[in-house]
Amino acid sequence: MGCGNSTPERSKSAASLEPFNRKPKISVRRQSEVKRAEGKPEIIFIFGGPGSKKGCIVDDLCSTFGFKFVSCESLVFSELPKKVKNVMQIESSKDIQDLLKDDSSQVNIRWILSLVENKIEQDPDKESSVYIIDYMPNLKCLLRIESIINECVKALEEFETKYPVSFALNLAIPPDKVVTQKIPLCTTPGNKMKETGGQSDEADTGRTQKRAAIFDTSAKPFLEYFSKSSRLLTIDVTCGNAELMWNQVLEMFGELKFNASKIVNPLLLFALDDNDVNRIDTRKYYMDIIQLASIVSDPHSDAKKLLLTLFDHINKRAGRADAFVINVSGTSLASLKDLKHSEDKPPLFFDIEDGYLERYLPGSPKKGMHMSTQKQGELYKAVSSIENDVCLFPQRLDSTTCRTIASYFAHSSRLVGNVS
C-alpha cells in the first residue's frame, strides 16, 4: 500500500524465511443497508481515530477508485477566518485554538455540513463522483467543541435531504488497543524498554489513550445515527497491519460493486516457463495468471515496451486481483537477452531478500485452506521498492537481472500513472 511502512533493513531475515506466518484476522460487521446509493453523487462518511491508518486508507481509496476526499477540518481551517470580524490567516492548530478560545460558537455542525455541501456544489463533475467525507477533526480543541457534536441527528437528516449518504465506514480500534500496537515501536531489539525512555513512553501512551477516548466519545453519536438506519460498515483495525487492513477494505468495496480504476502496490511473480507456473498453487491464493505473449503485439519487443503493456493490462484488471503470476515464456524477457539497465533514473530498491510467496501475498489463503495442512512453499528472490511494490523471481535468476526487470516495471507503472 502507498502508505505502508518500508524499511531498508529488509535483509534475509528469519521472518522472510518463515513459510507461513500467522496473519491476524480482521473482523467486519456490515449492516443490511450498507450499499451503494441509487442517486448521484454518492457520499460515504469515514470515521477512524488514532492508530486506525485512516489517512492511508483514504489515500488508497481515492487512488484506486477515483473517489474525492473532503476533510471537514481542512474546510474549517480555510473558511473560519472569513466568518470572524477580525480576519486573520490560520496557519497552525494554535491559531485555531486562539481563535476559538473565547468564542467557540463560530463553529457548529450545521455550518460545517454547509461547507461540505458548498464543496460538492462547486464540483462540475459531482453527478459522476463518489465523495469520502471525513467529518471528525483531529484537533482536540475542535473535538471538545460541543456544538460540532450536538444535534448531529437533526443536522445529518437535513444534510441528507439534499445529499443522501450511502453508508459510513468505521475503522474501529479501542483506545487501549491503540497503545498496545504502538509499544513495539518504542522498544529496543531485545524488547526491553530503554531506561531513559520509559517515562517518556508512558507519557506518550497516556496522551494517545486520551486522544483515542476523546475521539470515541465525539464519534459515538454519528456512529449511532448510521447504525440506527443499518448503514454502518465496521472494520476492526486493531491488528495495526496497514496492508491487511487495506486489503479488507478493498475486498468490501469490491463486494459493493465499486470499480477500481487502478491497482495499488501489485505483487508480481515472474515465471520464466510453464514449470515455474505449475509450482504455484493458484487454487490456494487469489492470483491471476497472465500469459505475457498473449497480451502484447510483439512478444519479442524490448523489455520496456513489454512491461508498459503489462502494467496497463494489470490496471484494467484492477479490483479483480492485486497479485499476479506473469508467465514470460515466448517473449524476449524469457531469453533475457539484451537486457540493459534502464537509463532513466531508477526508483530506490532495497537489497534482494529470499522469502516464501506467503510472506508477500496480501491477506490470507482462500477459505478452506488451513495453514497447518499447507506444504512448505517455494523460495523466491524478492525486490521491493520504497513504494511497497514487490516483484518475485525464481531463485535461479541472478540478482542483477531481477533488479533490472523490477526497475523497468516500476518505470512503466509511473508512465501509465501519469497518463491516467
C-alpha positions in Angstrom: 0.0 0.0 0.0 1.1 3.6 -0.7 1.5 4.5 3.0 2.8 1.2 4.2 6.0 1.3 6.4 9.0 0.2 4.4 12.4 -0.1 6.0 15.8 -0.6 4.3 16.6 -3.4 6.7 14.8 -6.0 4.6 17.7 -8.5 4.5 17.4 -12.2 4.6 15.8 -12.3 8.0 14.2 -15.2 9.8 10.8 -13.6 9.2 11.2 -13.6 5.4 12.2 -17.3 5.5 9.2 -18.3 7.6 7.0 -20.1 5.1 3.6 -19.5 6.7 3.4 -16.5 9.1 0.2 -16.3 11.1 -1.7 -13.3 10.0 -4.2 -11.6 12.3 -7.8 -11.8 11.4 -9.8 -8.7 10.7 -13.4 -8.8 11.6 -16.1 -7.0 9.6 -19.6 -6.0 10.6 -21.7 -5.0 7.6 -25.2 -3.9 8.3 -28.1 -4.7 6.0 -28.4 -1.3 4.3 -24.7 -0.8 3.6 -24.9 -0.5 -0.2 -24.4 2.0 -3.0 -27.0 4.8 -3.2 -29.1 5.0 -6.3 -28.8 8.7 -6.7 -25.7 10.8 -7.6 -23.4 11.9 -6.2 -22.5 9.1 -3.8 -21.5 10.1 -0.3 -19.6 7.9 2.2 -18.6 9.1 5.7 -15.5 7.7 7.2 -14.5 7.5 10.9 -11.2 6.5 12.4 -9.3 7.6 15.4 -5.6 7.4 16.4 -3.9 4.3 15.1 -6.7 3.4 12.6 -4.5 4.2 9.5 -7.4 6.3 8.2 -5.2 8.6 6.2 -3.5 5.8 4.4 -6.8 4.1 3.6 -8.4 7.3 2.4 -5.4 7.9 0.1 -5.6 4.4 -1.3 -9.4 4.6 -1.8 -9.0 7.8 -3.8 -6.1 6.4 -5.8 -7.7 3.0 -6.5 -11.4 4.0 -7.1 -11.1 7.7 -8.1 -13.0 8.9 -5.0 -12.8 12.5 -4.0 -11.9 13.3 -0.4 -13.4 16.1 1.7 -11.8 16.9 5.0 -14.1 18.9 7.2 -11.1 20.0 9.4 -9.4 21.5 6.3 -12.7 23.3 5.4 -12.8 24.8 8.8 -9.2 26.0 8.5 -9.9 27.7 5.2 -13.3 29.1 5.9 -13.3 30.1 9.6 -11.2 33.3 9.0 -13.9 34.5 6.7 -16.5 34.1 9.4 -15.0 36.3 12.0 -14.8 40.1 12.1 -11.1 40.5 12.5 -9.9 38.4 9.6 -6.7 36.5 10.2 -4.9 33.8 8.4 -4.9 30.4 10.1 -1.7 28.6 9.6 -1.5 26.3 12.6 -3.5 24.5 15.2 -2.5 27.1 17.7 -4.2 29.8 15.6 -7.4 27.7 15.7 -7.1 27.4 19.5 -6.6 31.1 19.9 -9.5 32.0 17.7 -11.9 29.7 19.4 -10.6 30.2 23.0 -13.1 33.0 23.8 -15.9 32.2 21.4 -16.5 28.6 20.1 -20.0 29.5 18.8 -18.4 30.3 15.4 -18.1 26.5 14.7 -21.1 24.2 14.7 -22.2 21.1 12.9 -24.7 22.8 10.6 -22.1 25.3 9.4 -19.5 22.5 8.8 -22.0 20.4 6.8 -22.9 23.5 4.8 -19.3 23.8 3.9 -19.4 20.2 2.6 -22.5 21.0 0.6 -20.8 24.0 -1.0 -17.7 21.9 -1.7 -19.8 19.4 -3.6 -21.8 22.0 -5.4 -18.7 23.7 -6.8 -17.6 20.4 -8.4 -18.7 20.3 -12.0 -18.4 16.5 -12.1 -20.4 15.9 -8.9 -23.0 13.9 -10.7 -20.5 11.2 -11.5 -18.4 11.4 -8.4 -18.1 9.5 -5.1 -17.1 11.6 -2.1 -15.4 10.3 1.1 -16.3 12.7 3.9 -14.1 12.9 7.0 -16.2 14.8 9.4 -14.3 14.3 12.7 -11.3 16.6 13.2 -8.0 15.6 14.6 -7.5 18.7 16.7 -8.6 18.2 20.3 -9.7 21.8 20.5 -12.2 21.1 17.8 -13.3 17.8 19.2 -14.1 19.4 22.5 -16.5 21.9 21.0 -19.9 20.5 21.8 -21.6 22.5 19.0 -19.9 20.3 16.4 -21.3 17.2 18.0 -24.6 18.3 19.5 -27.7 17.9 17.4 -25.9 15.7 14.9 -29.0 13.7 14.2 -31.0 16.7 13.0 -28.1 18.2 11.2 -27.4 15.0 9.3 -31.0 14.5 8.5 -31.1 18.0 7.0 -27.9 17.3 5.0 -29.3 14.0 3.6 -32.4 15.8 2.2 -30.0 17.2 -0.4 -27.2 14.6 -0.4 -28.2 11.1 0.9 -25.3 9.2 2.4 -24.8 5.7 1.1 -23.1 4.4 4.3 -20.5 5.2 6.9 -17.2 3.3 7.2 -15.9 2.9 10.7 -12.3 1.9 11.2 -12.7 0.7 14.8 -10.0 0.3 17.4 -10.4 0.5 21.2 -8.2 3.2 22.9 -6.3 0.5 24.9 -5.5 -1.4 21.7 -4.1 1.7 20.1 -1.5 1.8 22.8 -0.8 -1.9 22.5 0.1 -1.8 18.9 2.4 1.2 19.3 4.5 -0.4 22.1 6.8 -2.4 19.8 7.9 0.8 18.0 9.3 2.1 21.4 11.3 -0.9 22.4 14.9 -1.9 21.8 15.8 -5.0 19.7 15.7 -7.0 23.0 12.1 -6.0 23.6 13.2 -4.1 26.7 12.2 -0.5 27.3 15.2 1.9 27.4 15.6 3.0 30.9 15.9 6.7 29.8 12.8 6.5 27.7 10.4 4.7 29.9 8.8 7.7 31.4 8.5 9.4 28.0 6.9 6.4 26.5 4.4 6.2 29.4 3.5 9.9 28.8 3.1 9.2 25.1 0.8 6.2 26.0 -1.3 8.4 28.2 -1.7 11.1 25.6 -2.6 8.5 23.0 -5.2 7.0 25.2 -6.7 10.4 25.9 -6.9 11.3 22.3 -8.5 8.0 21.4 -11.0 8.3 24.2 -12.0 11.9 23.1 -12.4 10.7 19.6 -14.6 7.7 20.6 -16.8 10.0 22.7 -17.2 12.5 19.9 -17.8 10.0 17.1 -20.3 7.9 19.1 -23.5 9.9 18.2 -22.5 9.8 14.5 -21.9 6.1 14.5 -25.2 5.6 16.3 -27.0 7.7 13.7 -25.8 5.5 10.9 -26.2 2.3 12.9 -29.9 3.0 13.6 -30.5 3.1 9.8 -28.4 -0.1 9.3 -25.8 1.8 7.2 -22.7 1.2 9.2 -19.8 -0.8 7.9 -17.3 -1.5 10.7 -13.9 -2.9 10.1 -11.8 -3.9 13.2 -8.3 -2.5 12.6 -6.9 -3.5 15.9 -4.1 -5.5 14.3 -2.4 -2.3 13.1 -1.2 -4.1 9.9 -1.8 -1.5 7.2 -1.6 -4.0 4.3 -4.1 -6.4 5.8 -6.4 -3.5 6.7 -6.3 -2.1 3.2 -7.0 -5.5 1.6 -10.0 -6.0 3.8 -11.3 -2.5 2.8 -10.6 -3.3 -0.8 -12.5 -6.6 -0.6 -15.5 -4.9 1.0 -15.7 -2.1 -1.7 -15.4 -4.8 -4.3 -18.4 -6.6 -2.9 -20.2 -3.2 -3.0 -19.6 -3.2 -6.8 -17.2 -0.2 -6.8 -15.0 -0.5 -9.9 -11.3 0.1 -9.3 -9.7 2.5 -11.8 -6.1 1.4 -11.0 -4.3 -1.0 -8.8 -2.2 -0.1 -5.8 1.0 -1.9 -5.0 0.6 -5.1 -7.1 2.5 -8.2 -6.3 4.1 -9.7 -9.4 5.7 -13.2 -9.6 7.6 -13.6 -12.8 7.7 -17.2 -14.1 10.2 -18.0 -16.8 8.4 -21.0 -18.1 5.4 -23.3 -17.6 7.2 -25.3 -14.9 7.6 -22.2 -12.8 3.8 -21.6 -13.2 2.9 -25.2 -12.3 4.8 -24.9 -9.0 2.4 -22.2 -7.8 -0.8 -23.3 -6.2 -3.2 -20.7 -7.5 -6.1 -22.6 -6.1 -4.9 -21.6 -2.6 -4.4 -17.9 -3.2 -6.1 -15.2 -5.2 -3.6 -14.8 -8.0 -4.3 -14.2 -11.7 -2.1 -15.8 -14.3 -1.1 -13.6 -17.2 0.5 -15.1 -20.3 2.6 -12.1 -21.4 3.0 -13.2 -25.0 -0.8 -13.2 -25.5 -1.4 -9.6 -24.4 1.4 -7.9 -26.4 1.5 -7.1 -30.2 5.1 -8.2 -30.5 6.4 -10.7 -27.9 10.0 -10.1 -28.9 9.9 -6.3 -28.5 12.2 -4.8 -25.8 11.5 -5.2 -22.1 10.3 -1.6 -21.6 7.5 -2.0 -24.2 6.5 -5.4 -22.8 6.3 -4.2 -19.2 4.5 -1.0 -20.2 1.8 -3.1 -21.9 1.8 -5.4 -18.9 1.1 -2.7 -16.3 -1.6 -1.2 -18.5 -3.2 -4.7 -18.7 -3.0 -5.1 -14.9 -4.6 -1.7 -14.3 -7.6 -2.8 -16.4 -8.0 -5.8 -14.1 -7.9 -3.6 -11.0 -10.5 -4.8 -8.5 -10.3 -8.4 -9.6 -6.9 -9.2 -8.1 -3.7 -7.5 -6.9 -1.4 -10.5 -7.1 -0.3 -11.8 -10.5 1.8 -14.7 -12.0 3.4 -13.3 -15.1 4.4 -16.2 -17.5 7.1 -14.6 -19.7 7.7 -17.7 -21.8 7.7 -17.0 -25.5 8.8 -13.4 -25.0 12.1 -11.6 -25.0 12.0 -11.5 -21.2 12.3 -15.3 -21.1 15.6 -15.3 -23.0 16.8 -12.3 -21.0 19.0 -11.2 -24.0 20.0 -7.6 -24.4 18.6 -6.7 -21.0 20.3 -3.5 -20.0 19.9 -1.3 -17.0 17.4 1.5 -17.5 18.8 4.8 -18.5 16.0 6.6 -16.7 16.5 7.5 -13.0 15.5 4.2 -11.3 13.4 4.1 -8.2 15.2 3.1 -5.0 15.1 -0.6 -4.4 16.3 -2.4 -1.3 18.6 -5.3 -1.3 17.1 -8.5 -2.6 15.9 -10.9 0.0 14.8 -14.6 -0.1 11.3 -15.3 1.0 8.3 -17.6 0.6 5.4 -16.5 -1.5 3.0 -16.4 1.5 5.1 -13.7 3.1 4.3 -11.2 0.3 0.7 -12.2 -0.6 -1.9 -9.8 0.8 -4.5 -11.3 3.1 -4.8 -14.9 4.0 -5.3 -18.1 1.9 -8.6 -18.8 0.4 -11.3 -20.1 2.7 -11.0 -23.8 3.5 -7.2 -23.7 3.2 -5.8 -24.3 6.7 -2.3 -23.1 7.5 -1.5 -26.3 9.4 -2.1 -28.5 6.3 -0.1 -26.5 3.8 3.1 -27.7 2.3 6.2 -25.7 2.6 6.3 -23.1 -0.2 8.9 -22.3 -2.8 11.6 -19.7 -2.1 11.8 -16.7 -4.3 14.0 -13.7 -4.8 12.1 -10.6 -3.8 12.8 -7.0 -4.9 10.8 -4.4 -3.0 10.5 -0.7 -3.9 10.2 2.2 -1.4 6.6 2.4 -2.6 6.0 -1.2 -1.5 5.7 -2.7 -5.0 7.1 -6.3 -4.8 8.4 -8.4 -7.7 9.3 -12.1 -7.1 11.6 -14.1 -9.2 12.8 -17.8 -9.4 15.9 -18.5 -7.3 17.9 -19.4 -10.4 17.7 -15.9 -11.8 20.6 -13.7 -11.0 20.0 -10.7 -8.7 21.1 -8.1 -11.2 18.5 -9.2 -13.7 15.9 -9.3 -11.0 16.6 -5.7 -10.1 16.6 -4.6 -13.8 13.2 -6.1 -14.5 11.8 -4.6 -11.3 13.2 -1.2 -12.3 11.7 -1.5 -15.8 8.3 -2.4 -14.3 8.4 0.5 -11.8 9.2 2.9 -14.6 6.3 1.5 -16.7 3.9 2.0 -13.8 4.9 5.6 -13.4 4.3 6.2 -17.1 0.9 4.6 -17.0 0.1 6.5 -13.8 1.0 9.8 -15.4 -1.2 9.1 -18.4 -4.2 8.1 -16.2 
